[in-house]
Amino acid sequence: MVIDSHQHFWRFNPARDAWITEDMSAIRRDFLPGDLAPVLDANGVDATIAVQADQSEAETNFLLGLAEGNRRVAGVVGWVDLQATDVERRLEHFSHFKKLRGVRHIAQGEPDDRFLARPDFVRGVGHLKSFGLTYDILVFPRQLPAAIELVGKLPKQKFVIDHLAKPEIKAKKIEPWAKLMREIAAHPNVYCKLSGMVTEADWKNWKPADFEPYLEVVFEAFGPERLMFGSDWPVCLVAASYAQVKNIVESYVDRHVPKTKAAIFGETVKSFYEV
């Protein structure tokens, strides 16, 4: 079974979705399961993990509603206020929705680069394991030190880094990102999604070779057994088609670690999110 570990749905709202700027015109519209289905069919993908893009329980409910009865949405990574004093009560409420498999906070947008290491946030993430939930780490490289602190404090919690922690691919910059990724990968409870690369590259002029140095780092640091393919559809459409995004990872795997293809394109996603 081929599973895409990372994609999004939304009903476009210019005010709420202000991060979708004018230069991202390709995605300034609704994207729903009916839009994704033919894309999955064309690319040989069986199911996906739908990930939050707005920090509200309303969106979590929206995604869970889309997932209900839809076999192609295998799981949802939603949002819950992990700093709230009643976080356990909110997690208990959502624990009744079987397709909620994880939680994410858009830490990349926080002005405090040490947000993930804040005591209240660490406390909130610390409650996820008892509800069988994972945590998706969305950061820029400068925020990785705080992420390293977070995962070190919660060694039993399952974490996955989204989008390789967004290295500066367009600038061809690899350090200190590479050093920090090796450091966080030393924690065996941390996985990494092979996703979101094209939007960190030159949208109009990227080429497959641009991603090789970054893929080499994460394959060496995490090993193929802790890596999973993700399309980041529809966000990827500002720079590439779904097929192009899938081919970047598929081509690398076919050339370097062909025996791990089934794991990277489905088995690891299935075991990590328990779908």
N, C-alpha and C positions, 0 to 999 in steps of 0.2 A: 504493500500500500504506500503510495507516494503522498506525503503530507507536507504542505507549505506551513512553516512554523510562524509566519508573520504576515498578516494583511489587515486591511481596515475597511470598515463600512461607515458611511455617513449620509445624512441628508444635509446638503450644503447650506450653511447659514453664514453669510459674510461677516456678521458681527462676532459670532462665537468662534468661527474658524478663521480668524484674522491672520493666522500663521500661513494660510494659503494665499500668498501674495499675487499681485497682478502678473508677475512673470511666471506664475504656475497656472496659467489659464487652462491647461489641459485637465486639471483636476478640480476646477471651480464649478463642480456640479455634483449631483447625487451619485453615489456608488453603493449599490445594493446587491444582494446575492444573485439576483437575476442578471446583473451585469457581469458578475464574475464567472458564473457557470460555464458559458461558452469558452471563456479564456482557459479555465481549468481543463475542459474537454480537449481543447486544441493543444495543450501542453502536457497531457498525460498525468494530470494531478487529480488525486481522488478526493482530498479533503484539506481543510485549512484550520489554522488557529486565528480567530479574529481578535485583534488587539485594540485597546482603547486609544482614542486620539483626543478626547476631551475629558477634563478632570471633573467628572460629576457622576453621581450615582444614577442620574437620569440616563446617561449614555450607557452605563453598565446594564441597566434594565433594557435599553434599546437593543444592545448586542445580544443579550440573553433571549430576547423576544425573537430576534432573527434566527438565532441558533435552534430554538425550540422546534422540533420536528423536521429540521433540515440536516440530513445526514452528512452533508458536505462541510458543514461547520462543526468540526469535531470538538472544539473547545473555545472558551472565551477568556481573554486576559482583560479584566475590567479595572475599575478604579474604586477604591474605598479610601476615605480620609484616615490614613494610618497614624496621624498625629492626634486624632480625636480622643477624648477621654473615654468615649463609649465604643472604641474600635472593636472590642470583643463582641459587643452586642450586634454591631453592623456585620461583622464577619459571620456570626452565627446566623443572622438573617439570610445572607447570601449563600451560606453552606447548603441550603435546601435546593439550590439550583445546581444540578449535577454537571452542567456544562461549564460552570465557572471553574476554571482550572488554575488561574493565577491572578496576580494583581500587579499593576504598574503605576508609577508616578512619573510625570514628565520632569525628572530632575535636571535634564539639560537646560530647562527654561528657568531654573531657580537662580536668582542673583548671587546666592551664597554657594560658592563652589564646594563647601563642606556640608551641604544640606543632608546628604545621605548618612553622615556620621553624627547628626544631631541626636541627643539622647531620646527625645520623644519619638523620633522617626525610627530609630533602632528598636525601641520598645514595641512600636506598632508592627514592624516587620517580624519581630520575634513571636508574634501571635499567629502568623500564617501557617506554620507547620502543623499546629494542632487541628487546623481545619483542612489539611491536605492541599494547601495552596502554594504555588511557586511565586517567585518575584522576578520580574523583568527589569533589568538595570538599563536605563536610557540616559547616557551621559556623553559629554565631550571628553577628549583626553585629559583636559585640565581638572576634570572632576573625578578621575579614576582614583587618586589617592584616598578620597573619602569613601569610594566604593570598596576599596581594598580593606579599609577599616571596618566597614559594615559587614562584609562577608567573613572577616576574621572573627568578629564578635558572635556570629551565628553559624557555627560550623555544621549544624545539622539541617539548616534551611537550604532548599534548592534555589539557586540563582541562575539566570541566563543573561548574558550581555547582548543587548540589541545592537545590530548594525556595526559590529566590531568596535564599538565605542567611538564611532565616527572619526576615524583618522583623516588627516588633511591630505586626501588623495590628489586633489587638484593642484596643490602646492608641492606634491611629491615629497612631503615631509614624513619621516618615519619615526624619529625620536622626538621627545621621550615616550611617545605612544607605545612603541614596541617593548621598551623596558617595563613599562607599567602593565602591559598586557601579560607579559611573562610572569610578573609578580602576582597578578590576580589569578592567573591560571594555575599557580602553585596550590591554590585551594581546590581540593577535589570536588567540592560541592558547587563549583561554578562552571557553567557551560557557555557557549557562544553561538550566536546566530550569524550565519553567512548571508547577510542581508544589508540593504541600505547603502551599498557601495556606490552605485551609479550616481546617486544624488550628492555624494561627497566629491565626485570627480567633475571634470569640465562637462557640463550637461550636453553641449553641442559637439564636442570634439574628443570625447573619451575613446579609448581603444582597449581591448581586452588585456593587453600587456600592462596597462596602468595598475591593475589590481593584483598582479602576481606577487609583488614584494609584501603586500599586506596579508594575502592568503598564506604565503610561506610562513609568516610570523605566527599566525593563529593555528595553523596545522602543526607547527613545531611545538607551540606552547601548550595547546589543549589536547593534541592528539585527535585523530578523526572521530574517536568514540564520544567526544564531548562537543561536537559541532553539528549544526543542523541548518539546512537550507531554508531561507525565507525570502519571499519576493518583495515585500514591502509595497505590494499593489494596494491602492492605485498611485501612491506617492511616487513610485518608480517611473510612472508615465511621463513625468516632466523631463526625463533624461533617456528613457529606454522602454522598450516593450517588455511584457512579461517573458516572452520567449528569449529575448536578449539577456535578461537578468538571470534566468534559469541556465542559459548556456554558459555564462561566465563561470558559474560554480561547477556545472556538469563537465565542462571541458577540462577544468583544473583537476577534478577528481578522476576523470577518465585517464588523464596523462600521468598522474602521480600516485593515486591510491584507489584504483578501480575496485578492489575487493571491499571497500568500505561504502560503496555507493548506496546500497540499500539502507544502511544505517543513517547516513547523512540526509537522504531524501525521504525518510519516513520513520524508521525504527527508533531512532533516538528521540524524535519529537514525541512519538507515541509513549515511550517509557518515561520521558521527562514530565510531560503533562498528564500522564496516566489517562489517555483517551482510548 
